[in-house]
C-alpha cells in the first residue's frame, strides 16, 4: 500500500522569487498561509528544506492565489 510522504521538499530560492514576483512581502505570504514569518524565512533561505503536506498546500495555495491576482504584464 502506498503511503503519502510525511514531508515535501521546498526550493527556497524559487519560493522567494515567486513571492516577490507576486508582489508579496514575506509577512503577507506567511499570514495568508497561516505560518510564521520566521518559518517562511527559514524555507526561503534554505535552512529548512522540507515541510509537512498540509502546510505546503496552504503555502502554495496562497502563493498561487496571489500570482493569479497580479495584473498581466505586457
Secondary structure, DSSP 8 states (H G I E B T S, - for coil): -----SSEE--HHHHHHHHHHTT--HHHHHHHHT--HHHHHHHHHTS--EE-HHHHHHHHHHHHHHHHHS----
